[in-house]
Amino acid sequence: MKSNLIAGSVILLLAGCVEGTMTGTGANSSGGTSSGTMRERSDGGYALGVTVDDGAFCSAIFRNPRPGGSELRPLSCTNGEGGNATVLYDDDGEPRSATYGGLEIGSGTVQF
């Protein structure tokens, strides 16, 4: 479990160095701050990585970006739990925020 969290943190740190990667923060349901990364994929979609309330790392793949749109996808988390994430796209079809939630992972919104 601990190695998964470390690996997830390393991925987030390295992702910030890659072109087409956005990072952001926002409030979460525990009263703290969520941090997340949205990385552009070679297929034109995006990959979301977010650290949730209990410290687990969760990820989701978004494949249908469109100007002014939104997209809902399931989350897969290192703690074995899951939930959903919704990305809102700006007028250019770029992610502007991601809202996540699940029974065991809490909830939050990350602004990019």
TORBAZA-906560 format. One record per atom (N, C-alpha, C): z, y, x; residue number from 1; residue in three letters; atom name. Coordinates in pm, whole numbers, always signed. Example, Ala and Ser with C-alpha at 12.3 -4.5 7.8 and 13.67 -1.06 7.14 Angstrom:
<rokes>
+--------+--------+--------+-----+------+------+
:     up :  north :   east : pos : code : site :
+--------+--------+--------+-----+------+------+
:   +780 :   -569 :  +1319 :   1 :  ALA :    N :
:   +780 :   -450 :  +1230 :   1 :  ALA :   CA :
:   +780 :   -330 :  +1320 :   1 :  ALA :    C :
:   +708 :   -225 :  +1285 :   2 :  SER :    N :
:   +714 :   -106 :  +1367 :   2 :  SER :   CA :
:   +787 :     +3 :  +1290 :   2 :  SER :    C :
+--------+--------+--------+-----+------+------+
</rokes>
This chain:
<rokes>
+--------+--------+--------+-----+------+------+
:     up :  north :   east : pos : code : site :
+--------+--------+--------+-----+------+------+
:     +0 :   -118 :    +82 :   1 :  MET :    N :
:     +0 :     +0 :     +0 :   1 :  MET :   CA :
:     +0 :   +125 :    +87 :   1 :  MET :    C :
:    +88 :   +127 :   +187 :   2 :  LYS :    N :
:    +97 :   +244 :   +273 :   2 :  LYS :   CA :
:    -33 :   +266 :   +350 :   2 :  LYS :    C :
:    -98 :   +158 :   +394 :   3 :  SER :    N :
:   -224 :   +172 :   +468 :   3 :  SER :   CA :
:   -334 :   +227 :   +378 :   3 :  SER :    C :
:   -332 :   +193 :   +248 :   4 :  ASN :    N :
:   -430 :   +249 :   +155 :   4 :  ASN :   CA :
:   -412 :   +398 :   +140 :   4 :  ASN :    C :
:   -287 :   +443 :   +134 :   5 :  LEU :    N :
:   -260 :   +587 :   +122 :   5 :  LEU :   CA :
:   -304 :   +661 :   +248 :   5 :  LEU :    C :
:   -278 :   +602 :   +362 :   6 :  ILE :    N :
:   -320 :   +664 :   +488 :   6 :  ILE :   CA :
:   -472 :   +669 :   +496 :   6 :  ILE :    C :
:   -538 :   +560 :   +459 :   7 :  ALA :    N :
:   -685 :   +557 :   +462 :   7 :  ALA :   CA :
:   -742 :   +660 :   +366 :   7 :  ALA :    C :
:   -683 :   +672 :   +247 :   8 :  GLY :    N :
:   -729 :   +771 :   +151 :   8 :  GLY :   CA :
:   -713 :   +912 :   +203 :   8 :  GLY :    C :
:   -602 :   +941 :   +270 :   9 :  SER :    N :
:   -578 :  +1073 :   +327 :   9 :  SER :   CA :
:   -677 :  +1104 :   +438 :   9 :  SER :    C :
:   -707 :  +1005 :   +522 :  10 :  VAL :    N :
:   -804 :  +1025 :   +629 :  10 :  VAL :   CA :
:   -941 :  +1054 :   +572 :  10 :  VAL :    C :
:   -978 :   +982 :   +466 :  11 :  ILE :    N :
:  -1108 :  +1006 :   +402 :  11 :  ILE :   CA :
:  -1115 :  +1148 :   +349 :  11 :  ILE :    C :
:  -1008 :  +1194 :   +286 :  12 :  LEU :    N :
:  -1006 :  +1332 :   +235 :  12 :  LEU :   CA :
:  -1020 :  +1433 :   +348 :  12 :  LEU :    C :
:   -951 :  +1410 :   +457 :  13 :  LEU :    N :
:   -959 :  +1503 :   +570 :  13 :  LEU :   CA :
:  -1098 :  +1506 :   +630 :  13 :  LEU :    C :
:  -1157 :  +1389 :   +649 :  14 :  LEU :    N :
:  -1291 :  +1383 :   +706 :  14 :  LEU :   CA :
:  -1395 :  +1438 :   +611 :  14 :  LEU :    C :
:  -1374 :  +1418 :   +481 :  15 :  ALA :    N :
:  -1470 :  +1466 :   +382 :  15 :  ALA :   CA :
:  -1482 :  +1617 :   +386 :  15 :  ALA :    C :
:  -1376 :  +1687 :   +422 :  16 :  GLY :    N :
:  -1381 :  +1832 :   +430 :  16 :  GLY :   CA :
:  -1473 :  +1881 :   +540 :  16 :  GLY :    C :
:  -1511 :  +1796 :   +631 :  17 :  CYS :    N :
:  -1599 :  +1832 :   +741 :  17 :  CYS :   CA :
:  -1745 :  +1804 :   +712 :  17 :  CYS :    C :
:  -1775 :  +1746 :   +599 :  18 :  VAL :    N :
:  -1910 :  +1704 :   +565 :  18 :  VAL :   CA :
:  -1976 :  +1807 :   +475 :  18 :  VAL :    C :
:  -2101 :  +1839 :   +506 :  19 :  GLU :    N :
:  -2175 :  +1932 :   +421 :  19 :  GLU :   CA :
:  -2188 :  +1873 :   +281 :  19 :  GLU :    C :
:  -2178 :  +1958 :   +177 :  20 :  GLY :    N :
:  -2184 :  +1910 :    +40 :  20 :  GLY :   CA :
:  -2050 :  +1864 :    -12 :  20 :  GLY :    C :
:  -1942 :  +1899 :    +57 :  21 :  THR :    N :
:  -1808 :  +1860 :    +15 :  21 :  THR :   CA :
:  -1729 :  +1983 :    -26 :  21 :  THR :    C :
:  -1662 :  +1973 :   -142 :  22 :  MET :    N :
:  -1578 :  +2080 :   -193 :  22 :  MET :   CA :
:  -1436 :  +2029 :   -201 :  22 :  MET :    C :
:  -1340 :  +2112 :   -167 :  23 :  THR :    N :
:  -1200 :  +2077 :   -181 :  23 :  THR :   CA :
:  -1134 :  +2176 :   -275 :  23 :  THR :    C :
:  -1027 :  +2134 :   -339 :  24 :  GLY :    N :
:   -958 :  +2223 :   -430 :  24 :  GLY :   CA :
:   -817 :  +2176 :   -458 :  24 :  GLY :    C :
:   -742 :  +2259 :   -527 :  25 :  THR :    N :
:   -606 :  +2229 :   -567 :  25 :  THR :   CA :
:   -583 :  +2274 :   -710 :  25 :  THR :    C :
:   -474 :  +2228 :   -767 :  26 :  GLY :    N :
:   -436 :  +2269 :   -902 :  26 :  GLY :   CA :
:   -303 :  +2206 :   -939 :  26 :  GLY :    C :
:   -249 :  +2248 :  -1051 :  27 :  ALA :    N :
:   -120 :  +2198 :  -1099 :  27 :  ALA :   CA :
:   -132 :  +2055 :  -1150 :  27 :  ALA :    C :
:    -23 :  +1978 :  -1133 :  28 :  ASN :    N :
:    -20 :  +1844 :  -1192 :  28 :  ASN :   CA :
:   +100 :  +1831 :  -1285 :  28 :  ASN :    C :
:   +109 :  +1719 :  -1355 :  29 :  SER :    N :
:   +210 :  +1701 :  -1458 :  29 :  SER :   CA :
:   +352 :  +1689 :  -1406 :  29 :  SER :    C :
:   +371 :  +1667 :  -1278 :  30 :  SER :    N :
:   +506 :  +1661 :  -1222 :  30 :  SER :   CA :
:   +556 :  +1799 :  -1182 :  30 :  SER :    C :
:   +474 :  +1901 :  -1203 :  31 :  GLY :    N :
:   +514 :  +2036 :  -1166 :  31 :  GLY :   CA :
:   +472 :  +2073 :  -1025 :  31 :  GLY :    C :
:   +410 :  +1980 :   -955 :  32 :  GLY :    N :
:   +364 :  +2004 :   -819 :  32 :  GLY :   CA :
:   +218 :  +2045 :   -816 :  32 :  GLY :    C :
:   +155 :  +2017 :   -703 :  33 :  THR :    N :
:    +16 :  +2054 :   -682 :  33 :  THR :   CA :
:    -68 :  +1930 :   -655 :  33 :  THR :    C :
:   -182 :  +1922 :   -721 :  34 :  SER :    N :
:   -279 :  +1816 :   -695 :  34 :  SER :   CA :
:   -380 :  +1867 :   -593 :  34 :  SER :    C :
:   -429 :  +1778 :   -509 :  35 :  SER :    N :
:   -537 :  +1815 :   -418 :  35 :  SER :   CA :
:   -650 :  +1716 :   -440 :  35 :  SER :    C :
:   -772 :  +1766 :   -427 :  36 :  GLY :    N :
:   -886 :  +1679 :   -450 :  36 :  GLY :   CA :
:  -1007 :  +1720 :   -369 :  36 :  GLY :    C :
:  -1099 :  +1628 :   -358 :  37 :  THR :    N :
:  -1225 :  +1650 :   -287 :  37 :  THR :   CA :
:  -1338 :  +1599 :   -374 :  37 :  THR :    C :
:  -1445 :  +1677 :   -380 :  38 :  MET :    N :
:  -1566 :  +1636 :   -450 :  38 :  MET :   CA :
:  -1678 :  +1635 :   -346 :  38 :  MET :    C :
:  -1738 :  +1518 :   -326 :  39 :  ARG :    N :
:  -1842 :  +1502 :   -224 :  39 :  ARG :   CA :
:  -1974 :  +1470 :   -291 :  39 :  ARG :    C :
:  -2078 :  +1541 :   -249 :  40 :  GLU :    N :
:  -2212 :  +1514 :   -300 :  40 :  GLU :   CA :
:  -2261 :  +1381 :   -245 :  40 :  GLU :    C :
:  -2321 :  +1299 :   -332 :  41 :  ARG :    N :
:  -2373 :  +1168 :   -292 :  41 :  ARG :   CA :
:  -2524 :  +1176 :   -270 :  41 :  ARG :    C :
:  -2577 :  +1082 :   -197 :  42 :  SER :    N :
:  -2720 :  +1081 :   -167 :  42 :  SER :   CA :
:  -2805 :  +1059 :   -292 :  42 :  SER :    C :
:  -2747 :  +1003 :   -399 :  43 :  ASP :    N :
:  -2823 :   +980 :   -522 :  43 :  ASP :   CA :
:  -2821 :  +1100 :   -617 :  43 :  ASP :    C :
:  -2763 :  +1213 :   -572 :  44 :  GLY :    N :
:  -2757 :  +1334 :   -654 :  44 :  GLY :   CA :
:  -2630 :  +1346 :   -735 :  44 :  GLY :    C :
:  -2548 :  +1243 :   -736 :  45 :  GLY :    N :
:  -2420 :  +1247 :   -807 :  45 :  GLY :   CA :
:  -2310 :  +1299 :   -718 :  45 :  GLY :    C :
:  -2187 :  +1279 :   -762 :  46 :  TYR :    N :
:  -2069 :  +1325 :   -687 :  46 :  TYR :   CA :
:  -1962 :  +1218 :   -686 :  46 :  TYR :    C :
:  -1881 :  +1217 :   -580 :  47 :  ALA :    N :
:  -1766 :  +1128 :   -569 :  47 :  ALA :   CA :
:  -1641 :  +1215 :   -567 :  47 :  ALA :    C :
:  -1546 :  +1185 :   -656 :  48 :  LEU :    N :
:  -1419 :  +1256 :   -664 :  48 :  LEU :   CA :
:  -1311 :  +1174 :   -599 :  48 :  LEU :    C :
:  -1229 :  +1237 :   -519 :  49 :  GLY :    N :
:  -1108 :  +1176 :   -465 :  49 :  GLY :   CA :
:   -993 :  +1271 :   -493 :  49 :  GLY :    C :
:   -885 :  +1220 :   -553 :  50 :  VAL :    N :
:   -772 :  +1305 :   -588 :  50 :  VAL :   CA :
:   -641 :  +1231 :   -562 :  50 :  VAL :    C :
:   -542 :  +1304 :   -512 :  51 :  THR :    N :
:   -408 :  +1249 :   -493 :  51 :  THR :   CA :
:   -328 :  +1280 :   -619 :  51 :  THR :    C :
:   -272 :  +1178 :   -683 :  52 :  VAL :    N :
:   -206 :  +1193 :   -812 :  52 :  VAL :   CA :
:    -54 :  +1206 :   -796 :  52 :  VAL :    C :
:    +19 :  +1220 :   -909 :  53 :  ASP :    N :
:   +161 :  +1250 :   -909 :  53 :  ASP :   CA :
:   +246 :  +1159 :   -820 :  53 :  ASP :    C :
:   +220 :  +1029 :   -820 :  54 :  ASP :    N :
:   +304 :   +938 :   -741 :  54 :  ASP :   CA :
:   +256 :   +922 :   -597 :  54 :  ASP :    C :
:   +157 :  +1001 :   -557 :  55 :  GLY :    N :
:   +106 :   +996 :   -420 :  55 :  GLY :   CA :
:     -9 :   +901 :   -400 :  55 :  GLY :    C :
:    -47 :   +827 :   -505 :  56 :  ALA :    N :
:   -161 :   +736 :   -494 :  56 :  ALA :   CA :
:   -291 :   +817 :   -483 :  56 :  ALA :    C :
:   -391 :   +754 :   -427 :  57 :  PHE :    N :
:   -523 :   +814 :   -415 :  57 :  PHE :   CA :
:   -614 :   +750 :   -519 :  57 :  PHE :    C :
:   -681 :   +833 :   -599 :  58 :  CYS :    N :
:   -770 :   +783 :   -704 :  58 :  CYS :   CA :
:   -911 :   +837 :   -681 :  58 :  CYS :    C :
:  -1010 :   +759 :   -723 :  59 :  SER :    N :
:  -1149 :   +803 :   -704 :  59 :  SER :   CA :
:  -1234 :   +766 :   -826 :  59 :  SER :    C :
:  -1342 :   +841 :   -841 :  60 :  ALA :    N :
:  -1438 :   +817 :   -949 :  60 :  ALA :   CA :
:  -1575 :   +864 :   -901 :  60 :  ALA :    C :
:  -1679 :   +803 :   -956 :  61 :  ILE :    N :
:  -1817 :   +841 :   -924 :  61 :  ILE :   CA :
:  -1880 :   +905 :  -1048 :  61 :  ILE :    C :
:  -1943 :  +1020 :  -1028 :  62 :  PHE :    N :
:  -2011 :  +1092 :  -1136 :  62 :  PHE :   CA :
:  -2159 :  +1093 :  -1105 :  62 :  PHE :    C :
:  -2241 :  +1050 :  -1201 :  63 :  ARG :    N :
:  -2384 :  +1031 :  -1175 :  63 :  ARG :   CA :
:  -2476 :  +1120 :  -1257 :  63 :  ARG :    C :
:  -2421 :  +1207 :  -1342 :  64 :  ASN :    N :
:  -2507 :  +1282 :  -1432 :  64 :  ASN :   CA :
:  -2474 :  +1432 :  -1432 :  64 :  ASN :    C :
:  -2481 :  +1499 :  -1315 :  65 :  PRO :    N :
:  -2453 :  +1642 :  -1316 :  65 :  PRO :   CA :
:  -2562 :  +1719 :  -1389 :  65 :  PRO :    C :
:  -2520 :  +1815 :  -1469 :  66 :  ARG :    N :
:  -2618 :  +1899 :  -1539 :  66 :  ARG :   CA :
:  -2556 :  +2036 :  -1563 :  66 :  ARG :    C :
:  -2635 :  +2141 :  -1557 :  67 :  PRO :    N :
:  -2585 :  +2277 :  -1574 :  67 :  PRO :   CA :
:  -2505 :  +2293 :  -1704 :  67 :  PRO :    C :
:  -2383 :  +2345 :  -1691 :  68 :  GLY :    N :
:  -2298 :  +2370 :  -1806 :  68 :  GLY :   CA :
:  -2243 :  +2247 :  -1873 :  68 :  GLY :    C :
:  -2263 :  +2130 :  -1814 :  69 :  GLY :    N :
:  -2222 :  +2005 :  -1877 :  69 :  GLY :   CA :
:  -2086 :  +1956 :  -1832 :  69 :  GLY :    C :
:  -2052 :  +1838 :  -1880 :  70 :  SER :    N :
:  -1930 :  +1770 :  -1840 :  70 :  SER :   CA :
:  -1959 :  +1620 :  -1836 :  70 :  SER :    C :
:  -1870 :  +1548 :  -1767 :  71 :  GLU :    N :
:  -1891 :  +1405 :  -1750 :  71 :  GLU :   CA :
:  -1755 :  +1336 :  -1739 :  71 :  GLU :    C :
:  -1735 :  +1229 :  -1814 :  72 :  LEU :    N :
:  -1612 :  +1151 :  -1814 :  72 :  LEU :   CA :
:  -1637 :  +1018 :  -1746 :  72 :  LEU :    C :
:  -1548 :   +980 :  -1652 :  73 :  ARG :    N :
:  -1560 :   +852 :  -1580 :  73 :  ARG :   CA :
:  -1421 :   +792 :  -1558 :  73 :  ARG :    C :
:  -1415 :   +659 :  -1543 :  74 :  PRO :    N :
:  -1287 :   +594 :  -1512 :  74 :  PRO :   CA :
:  -1246 :   +618 :  -1368 :  74 :  PRO :    C :
:  -1114 :   +624 :  -1347 :  75 :  LEU :    N :
:  -1056 :   +637 :  -1212 :  75 :  LEU :   CA :
:  -1007 :   +501 :  -1164 :  75 :  LEU :    C :
:  -1020 :   +477 :  -1037 :  76 :  SER :    N :
:   -964 :   +361 :   -971 :  76 :  SER :   CA :
:   -865 :   +412 :   -867 :  76 :  SER :    C :
:   -741 :   +359 :   -868 :  77 :  CYS :    N :
:   -636 :   +413 :   -782 :  77 :  CYS :   CA :
:   -579 :   +308 :   -687 :  77 :  CYS :    C :
:   -529 :   +355 :   -575 :  78 :  THR :    N :
:   -473 :   +266 :   -472 :  78 :  THR :   CA :
:   -344 :   +200 :   -517 :  78 :  THR :    C :
:   -277 :   +253 :   -620 :  79 :  ASN :    N :
:   -153 :   +192 :   -668 :  79 :  ASN :   CA :
:   -180 :    +84 :   -774 :  79 :  ASN :    C :
:   -308 :    +51 :   -796 :  80 :  GLY :    N :
:   -345 :    -51 :   -892 :  80 :  GLY :   CA :
:   -358 :     +2 :  -1035 :  80 :  GLY :    C :
:   -323 :   +125 :  -1056 :  81 :  GLU :    N :
:   -333 :   +186 :  -1189 :  81 :  GLU :   CA :
:   -469 :   +251 :  -1204 :  81 :  GLU :    C :
:   -490 :   +317 :  -1314 :  82 :  GLY :    N :
:   -616 :   +385 :  -1337 :  82 :  GLY :   CA :
:   -600 :   +491 :  -1443 :  82 :  GLY :    C :
:   -708 :   +548 :  -1479 :  83 :  GLY :    N :
:   -709 :   +653 :  -1579 :  83 :  GLY :   CA :
:   -852 :   +700 :  -1596 :  83 :  GLY :    C :
:   -867 :   +824 :  -1632 :  84 :  ASN :    N :
:   -999 :   +884 :  -1648 :  84 :  ASN :   CA :
:  -1001 :  +1020 :  -1581 :  84 :  ASN :    C :
:  -1121 :  +1065 :  -1549 :  85 :  ALA :    N :
:  -1140 :  +1200 :  -1495 :  85 :  ALA :   CA :
:  -1262 :  +1261 :  -1562 :  85 :  ALA :    C :
:  -1252 :  +1389 :  -1592 :  86 :  THR :    N :
:  -1362 :  +1465 :  -1649 :  86 :  THR :   CA :
:  -1398 :  +1578 :  -1554 :  86 :  THR :    C :
:  -1525 :  +1588 :  -1519 :  87 :  VAL :    N :
:  -1573 :  +1697 :  -1435 :  87 :  VAL :   CA :
:  -1648 :  +1795 :  -1523 :  87 :  VAL :    C :
:  -1621 :  +1924 :  -1503 :  88 :  LEU :    N :
:  -1697 :  +2031 :  -1568 :  88 :  LEU :   CA :
:  -1792 :  +2088 :  -1465 :  88 :  LEU :    C :
:  -1918 :  +2105 :  -1504 :  89 :  TYR :    N :
:  -2020 :  +2159 :  -1414 :  89 :  TYR :   CA :
:  -2048 :  +2305 :  -1448 :  89 :  TYR :    C :
:  -2076 :  +2385 :  -1345 :  90 :  ASP :    N :
:  -2108 :  +2526 :  -1366 :  90 :  ASP :   CA :
:  -2254 :  +2541 :  -1410 :  90 :  ASP :    C :
:  -2301 :  +2664 :  -1421 :  91 :  ASP :    N :
:  -2437 :  +2689 :  -1468 :  91 :  ASP :   CA :
:  -2545 :  +2640 :  -1373 :  91 :  ASP :    C :
:  -2508 :  +2607 :  -1249 :  92 :  ASP :    N :
:  -2603 :  +2552 :  -1152 :  92 :  ASP :   CA :
:  -2594 :  +2400 :  -1142 :  92 :  ASP :    C :
:  -2506 :  +2339 :  -1221 :  93 :  GLY :    N :
:  -2489 :  +2194 :  -1215 :  93 :  GLY :   CA :
:  -2397 :  +2148 :  -1103 :  93 :  GLY :    C :
:  -2319 :  +2241 :  -1046 :  94 :  GLU :    N :
:  -2223 :  +2208 :   -940 :  94 :  GLU :   CA :
:  -2085 :  +2189 :  -1004 :  94 :  GLU :    C :
:  -2004 :  +2095 :   -954 :  95 :  PRO :    N :
:  -1870 :  +2076 :  -1010 :  95 :  PRO :   CA :
:  -1785 :  +2202 :   -993 :  95 :  PRO :    C :
:  -1717 :  +2242 :  -1101 :  96 :  ARG :    N :
:  -1626 :  +2357 :  -1091 :  96 :  ARG :   CA :
:  -1481 :  +2314 :  -1107 :  96 :  ARG :    C :
:  -1457 :  +2200 :  -1178 :  97 :  SER :    N :
:  -1320 :  +2148 :  -1189 :  97 :  SER :   CA :
:  -1325 :  +2000 :  -1227 :  97 :  SER :    C :
:  -1213 :  +1932 :  -1199 :  98 :  ALA :    N :
:  -1197 :  +1792 :  -1239 :  98 :  ALA :   CA :
:  -1058 :  +1777 :  -1298 :  98 :  ALA :    C :
:  -1050 :  +1724 :  -1418 :  99 :  THR :    N :
:   -923 :  +1698 :  -1484 :  99 :  THR :   CA :
:   -905 :  +1547 :  -1491 :  99 :  THR :    C :
:   -788 :  +1498 :  -1448 : 100 :  TYR :    N :
:   -762 :  +1355 :  -1445 : 100 :  TYR :   CA :
:   -636 :  +1323 :  -1525 : 100 :  TYR :    C :
:   -623 :  +1198 :  -1566 : 101 :  GLY :    N :
:   -501 :  +1156 :  -1633 : 101 :  GLY :   CA :
:   -498 :  +1007 :  -1658 : 101 :  GLY :    C :
:   -377 :   +956 :  -1669 : 102 :  GLY :    N :
:   -354 :   +815 :  -1697 : 102 :  GLY :   CA :
:   -206 :   +793 :  -1720 : 102 :  GLY :    C :
:   -171 :   +686 :  -1792 : 103 :  LEU :    N :
:    -30 :   +661 :  -1826 : 103 :  LEU :   CA :
:    +60 :   +653 :  -1703 : 103 :  LEU :    C :
:    +17 :   +586 :  -1600 : 104 :  GLU :    N :
:   +103 :   +565 :  -1482 : 104 :  GLU :   CA :
:    +75 :   +662 :  -1366 : 104 :  GLU :    C :
:    -28 :   +745 :  -1379 : 105 :  ILE :    N :
:    -64 :   +833 :  -1267 : 105 :  ILE :   CA :
:    -40 :   +980 :  -1293 : 105 :  ILE :    C :
:     +1 :  +1016 :  -1413 : 106 :  GLY :    N :
:    +21 :  +1156 :  -1446 : 106 :  GLY :   CA :
:   -112 :  +1222 :  -1476 : 106 :  GLY :    C :
:   -113 :  +1354 :  -1471 : 107 :  SER :    N :
:   -236 :  +1426 :  -1502 : 107 :  SER :   CA :
:   -238 :  +1557 :  -1425 : 107 :  SER :    C :
:   -358 :  +1615 :  -1417 : 108 :  GLY :    N :
:   -373 :  +1744 :  -1348 : 108 :  GLY :   CA :
:   -516 :  +1788 :  -1350 : 108 :  GLY :    C :
:   -539 :  +1909 :  -1302 : 109 :  THR :    N :
:   -672 :  +1966 :  -1291 : 109 :  THR :   CA :
:   -687 :  +2026 :  -1153 : 109 :  THR :    C :
:   -798 :  +1995 :  -1088 : 110 :  VAL :    N :
:   -832 :  +2049 :   -957 : 110 :  VAL :   CA :
:   -949 :  +2145 :   -975 : 110 :  VAL :    C :
:   -936 :  +2267 :   -925 : 111 :  GLN :    N :
:  -1043 :  +2367 :   -929 : 111 :  GLN :   CA :
:  -1116 :  +2366 :   -795 : 111 :  GLN :    C :
:  -1249 :  +2366 :   -801 : 112 :  PHE :    N :
:  -1329 :  +2367 :   -677 : 112 :  PHE :   CA :
:  -1389 :  +2502 :   -653 : 112 :  PHE :    C :
+--------+--------+--------+-----+------+------+
</rokes>
